[in-house]
Amino acid sequence: MGENSILERLWNSSGPIVLFGASVAGRKIRGLLKKHNPAPQHIVFCDNYKHGVEPITNTAIISPNELCNYKDAIICICIMSPALHEEVRTQLVNFGFSSNQIIEYPVLAEAFKENYELLWSDMEDSYDWTQNQPWIAEMSKWIDDDDHSVIDYGAGACYLKQCLRSDVTYISTDYIARSDETVVFDYNKDPFPNICADVGFMAFSLQSAIDWESLLAHVCRASNRKVIIGNAIMFPGSETLILVGGQTNFYSDAPIIQTMEKNGFVLQEKKIAKWGDGSISELAMLLFAKC
Ligand SMILES: C[S@@+](CC[C@H](N)C(=O)[O-])C[C@H]1O[C@@H](n2cnc3c(N)ncnc32)[C@H](O)[C@@H]1O
């Protein structure tokens, strides 16, 4: 089955579409299916561990036992981890679903990427704004008593603000004005704003920058003391599995570190955290100090 025909089958499906995996991948696929006009009407999640309603998309989650009511459905395995989606495929075949009814995540992800220019805005509605909070809290520990102001680039829900001392001036930037205080700029389009602070903070937003080197040069000019960056580092071969709008893939933190050095900032400390089950990418948290 060609990639276009996979999407056409899904867009035009009059029967139910079951997204197996009510998590990051499932939410993204649901969001992309819903973008189409007319959108498929009957989409549900199925999950081995979750049941009820998926809170971010407000969509029903059925249990595998309930799949007997969905005999004619198209089942999309929305699980990024290669080991786990193989397990679910076997589970579905054992339930009696035919190979023709099952579409696996790598094929789905590839089909969307081949046919659509995915923007961050396509992902907004399926994004869990709480998912990075532990890492933002961890990175915020690098902001010390001598730091009195912070610029948060791609601030999103501004969680960093909650991690700061009350006497630290917080400046949020994003291309969407999520509060009256947001300095709005699209780092793929607009001129860099004339702002500066002791600390430049980028939590998981560098990957949305097309010209990420120019953005980092700006962040370095705007930061008086340090720059803190959190970014996903992809494992080679896993890039097609991550559906993120406007994604710049990093396969190591070396290019980020080198670009920071060119702009007068050296790596002081680095922490690595596992992302998901650890099979697709890891998270690099990097602290840079001005030379
Ligand atoms: C993955 S979210 C991270 C949000 C937040 N820093 C966090 O960790 O929860 C990416 C953020 O970057 C912002 N963003 C995406 N593309 C952007 C662009 N071209 N210019 C400015 N901000 C952008 C999005 O609006 C979003 O808030």
The ligand as a Gaussian input file, in Angstrom:
#p B3LYP/6-31G(d) Opt

LIG

0 1
 C        7.876000      21.605000      22.606000
 S        7.160000      23.137000      23.044000
 C        8.103000      23.538000      24.485000
 C        7.386000      24.525000      25.376000
 C        8.047000      24.735000      26.737000
 N        9.366000      25.337000      26.613000
 C        8.089000      23.404000      27.483000
 O        9.179000      22.806000      27.535000
 O        7.031000      23.009000      27.979000
 C        7.825000      24.215000      21.815000
 C        7.475000      25.693000      22.009000
 O        8.161000      26.448000      21.012000
 C        7.253000      27.361000      20.428000
 N        7.639000      27.555000      19.029000
 C        7.523000      26.647000      18.027000
 N        7.938000      27.166000      16.873000
 C        8.334000      28.441000      17.154000
 C        8.841000      29.499000      16.360000
 N        9.022000      29.347000      15.060000
 N        9.127000      30.683000      16.960000
 C        8.938000      30.837000      18.301000
 N        8.449000      29.874000      19.111000
 C        8.145000      28.686000      18.537000
 C        5.886000      26.719000      20.536000
 O        4.851000      27.686000      20.477000
 C        5.995000      26.010000      21.875000
 O        5.577000      26.851000      22.921000

